[in-house]
């Protein structure tokens, strides 16, 4: 008899992956090993293992990859100031490759020949998982049930689970598609599928309150960075996880970090989602304020161009693409002087600067002051403007000569 195939499944305990275990066992001569990636939300390990085993898994790995997630994925993206379509702080986008990376490591160790995932054929996550696998283990087969099976909706998934006695964490009446990690929580589906609908924030927000329910007095936070990486909050040296947990709490209490957007998925369609990213929103704002203080104009402006491309690469699942790695090398070079403190005021959904300092500050008060100074000769500006504006003047002279002006 041939040896059973070993399939490693990306397992979350949610609806999709809960039914994939029995589906794989029904359709393949296989053993299913489940792996859940702990990315900072404090999963119940015993419950997760028990549930996966009851569904038919032969082994279950619950891997705490939170620290790697922060240092190797969140921080490089933060340093790049990468934001997809000016709104989305990439919370799901960079969580998928860190999970897939650990899956590849376990698949090799356990002698698996295939990796399966529960991503739909309409979404971006299938690309993020599979490109990571292709980049790190091109020999592994990939199984994507949503692209194979006859199930066509989340309601049908619930029916499939109920028929097999599999408990699922959602009902047909409460069926938002959500993804959560230490960085964010996303909401898609149900009433959000119509962009004309205002989100029911009181019902869906989990990490934060709506701005209307935030306190009537502001909160202040001070974040200290070293070479673009946050190292202290409010004067305390704390760990990476603790920094995000603290900022999530403070920003969330003040209603900071909601993004409601219609985005362009990689597969070609538009989708609508609501993202809660309280701590991340504060870190991005603070980091940008410090860069405005410490980076020269040309580097800052070129870095903005890099940020746009960096965000696209991350969103599109190309974390392990050579271009992303090369752009990170550029970003790291720019961050050598991004060290200092930024104080922020958080009030009813708003994040505002309340001062920034740095030993590498390029701001010189005596140069920019409106008062009298001894370091800048205003007469120099005339010659500069003549040279800078010469091409425009020549074009205007040509237009006048030809009756076009």
N, C-alpha and C positions, 0 to 999 in steps of 0.2 A: 504494500500500500504506500502511496505517496505521502510524504510528510505534509501536515496541515500548514497552510500559509499563515504567517503572522502579520497581522495588520495593526498598526498603531493609530489610534483615533485621538484627535484633538477633542478633549472632553471638557464640558463646562457644567454639566448637570442640568442644563436648560432643556427646552423642548426639543430642539433639533437633534442634539447629540444623545439625548436619552433614548430616542427611537432608532437612532442609527446603529446602536450596538445590536439589537435583535435583527434589524434589517440586514446587516452584514452577515450575521450568523445564518440567516435564512437564505442568502443568495450566494455565499462563498463557502468553500470548504476551508474554514479558517479558525484561528484563535484571535480574539480581539483583546488588545492591550489598550487601556485608556490612560491618557495623560492630561492632567489639568495644570495649567500654569497659574500660579498664585502671583498676581501683579498688584498686590497692595490693598486688597479689599477684605482680607481676613476671612477666607473661606473656612467652612467647617469640614476639616479633613475627614473625620470619621464618617460623617453623613455622606460626603461625596464618594468616598471609597465604598461604603455600604450600598449606595444607590447604583453605582456603576457595576458592582458585582452582582446585584440582583437583576440588573438588565442583561447580564451574561458575560461581562468582561472577566478574563482570566487573571489579569493583574491590573492594578491601578497605581499610577504614579502621580503624586501631588507635589509639584515642584515650586518652591519659593524662588522666584526669579525677580523679585521686586528691586533689589539693589542693582542688579544688572540692567533692568528696565530703566531705572533712573539715570545711572551713570553713563551707559553706553547708547541709550536711545533718546531719552528725554533731554538730557543736557546738550548733546550735539545739536538737536533741533532747536532748543532754546537759544543757544549761542548763535545759530544761524538766523534767528528771528523768523523762522519759516512758518507762514500762515497760509493755508489753502484758501484761495478766493477771498482773501482779506477777512475771513471770519473764523474758519475752522482751525483749531489748535492741534489737530492731528492725533487726538487721543487714541482712537482705535487703530489708526494707520500705523503708528510705530509700536503698538503693542503686539500686533500679529507677527512681525518678524522675530521678536525676541522669544515668543512662544514657539514658533516654527523652528527656530534655531535649537532650542532645547529638545524639541521632538526629534530632530535629526540625530542629535547625540544619543538619545535613548533608543531610537530605532536601530542605530548601528550596534549599540551595546546588546540589545535584545535579539538581534538577528532578524529583524523585520524586513520584509520585502516590499511593503507598501505603507503609505500613510494616508489616512482618510480624514476628511474634515466635513463640517456641517454647514458650510457656506452655501448660500443660494447661487444659482446661475445668473442672477440679475445684479449681484453686488460686487463690491470692490475686494472684499476679504478673501474670496477665492484666489484672486490674483496675488494678494500679499502673501498668503500661505504658500502657494505653489511656486512663486518666483524664488522665495527663500529656499525651498526644498531643492529646486533646480540649481540654485547657486551653490548650495553646500553639499548636496548628495544627488547628483544627476542620475545615479543608477536606481533610485527608489521610484517605484510606481506610485501614482497618485489616484485615489478613489474619491470622487465627489458625488455622493448619492443624489443630491438635488439635480444633477445633470443627467441622472440615469433613471431614477424611480418614477412611479406613476403618481406620486403625491404632488399636488399642485398648489396647495395653500396651507397656511398655518391651521385653519380649521380642520383640514383633512389630517394633518399631523396629530392633532388632539384626538381625533377619532381613532387613528392608528394606535396611539398610546393607550387609550381607554380599552380598546379591544384586547390588549395584551397585559392589562393590569399594571401599566407603568404610570406612576404618579408624575404629574407635570406641574410646574409652578405657575401656570397661567390658565385662564379660562377663555371661552370665546367672547366674553364680555370685557375682559381685561387682558388685552393681547398686544400691548406695545412691544416692539422689538427693542430690547435695551442691551447695551454693552457698557460694563463698568470696570474701571481700574482706578489706581490711585490718582491718576491725572484727570479723569473725567467720567461722566455718565452721559450716554447718548439715548435718545428716544426717537423711534420712527414708527410709522404705521398708524392704523386706526384713523382718528379724526385729523391727524397731522398730514395725511396723504392729500388733503385738499389745502393748497397754499392760502386759500381765502379764509381759513379758520384760524382764529386767534388761539394759541395754545392755552390749555386749561392748567395754568401754572400751579395752582393750589393742589391739583390732583397729581401732576406728574413730577414736580420737583422733589428730589430726594436728598441732594447734597446741600441745598441752600433754600432760602426764602425768596419770594418775589420782592422786587424793590419796594413795593407798596407796604410790605410787612416788615421791612427792615427798620432798625431803631431810628429815632428822630435826632440822634446825636452821632457824629462821625467816629470812626475808629482810625487810629494811626498805626502803621507798621513801618519798621525800618529794616531793610534788607541789605546785607553786606555781600558783595561779590568779590571773588578772586579769579582773575582771568576768565571772566564771563560766567563763572559758576557760583551759585548762592552758597554761602558757608555759614552765615549767621543771620538770625532773625531776632530783632529787638535786643541785640547785644548778647544773645546766648549762642554758644557753640553747640549745635545739635546735629543729629544725623540727617542724611538725605531724606529718609522716609518721614522723620519727625517734622522737617521743614515743610514738606508738602501737606502733611496732616494738619499742622498748625495753620498754615495759610488757607487751606480748604475751609477750616472752621471759621476763621476770622472773616474771610471774604464771603463765605456762604451766609454768615449771619447778617452781612450788609447787602445781600442781594447782588453781589458782583460776580459776573462770569457766565451770564446766559447768552447763548448765540442761537438764534432762530434763523435758519437759512435754507434756501433752495440751492443745492449744489449740483455740479456736473460730475456725475460718476464716470469712471474710466470706461465702462462698457457702453457709454453713449447716451444714457437717459439722464434726466434730471430727477433728483429725489429731495424730499423735504425732511429735515430733522431738527430737533432741539438738543443742544449740547449744554451740559453744565460743566464748566471748567473754572471753579472759583480760584483755587491756588495758582493754577497755571496762568490765568488772566493777569493776576497780580505780578507774577514773576516776569512775564513777557513785558508788561508795562515798565517795571522797574529796570529790567535789562536794557530796554530801548532808551530810557532816560539817561542811563549811565553811558551808553554808546554815544549819545548826542553830546555828552560832555567830553568824551575821551578820544573819539575817532575824528580824523581830519575829514574834510568834505568829500574829497575824491574817493577815499576808501569807504566811507559811509554810504555814499550813493551807489558805488559799484556793488557793495555788499547787499544793498536792497535788491539789485538785479539777481544776485546769487540766491538770495532768500526765496525769490519767486520760483526759481528752478528747483531749488532744494525741496520746497514744499510739494511741487509736482512729483518729484521722484519718490518722496516718502508716501504721498497719497496713492501713487500708482503701484506701490509694492516693490519699488526698486531700491530698497535699503542697501542691499549688498551689490548694487551696481557700481562699477568702477568710477563712474562720474560722481555719484554721491560721496564716495570715499575721497575723491580728489577735491570736491567742494568743501568737505569737512577739513581737509588740510589747509585750504585757504582761510576758512573761518577761524580755525585755531590760531593762525598767524595774526589775524586781526584782534584776537582776544587778549593778547599779551599785556595790553595796558587797560583792559576793561576791569579795573579793580576800584572799589570804592563803596560808598554807602548811599542808598536812596531811601528817602522817607516818603510814604504815600498816605494819602487821605482817602478812606473808603466811606462812601455815603450813599445809601439808597441806590445801589446799582452802578454808581460811578466810582472810577478809580482815577485819582488826581495826584499830580506831583506835589510834594510838600518840601522839596529841597533835595539836593544831591551834592556829594563831595567826592573828590578823588585826588590822590597824589599825582595822577597822570592827567589831570584836567588840562584841556587846551584853552579854556576860557580865561582871558585876561581882562580884568575890569578896566585897566588903564587904556586898553585898546578900544573897547566898545562903549565906554562911558559917554554920556551926553554932556558931561562937564568938561572943564578945561583939562588938557593933558599935554605931556611933553614927548610922547612917543610916536604920534601919528601926524604926518603933515597932510592936511586935507587937500593941498594943492596937487599932490601926486595923483589924486583920483581923476583929474582932468585928462592927463596923458593916457591913463589906463583906459578911460572910457573912449577916447579917440581911437585907440588901437583896437579895442574890443568891438567897437561899433563900426569899424571901417568896412567890413564886408556888406553890412546892411546899407551903409551910405552909398557904396558903389552900385548896388542893385537899384537903389532909389534914383540915382543919377541916370542910370540906363533907362529906367521907366519914364523919367521926365523927358529925356531926349527923344523917346519914341512915342510921346503922347499918351503914355499909359498911367501917368500920375497926375 
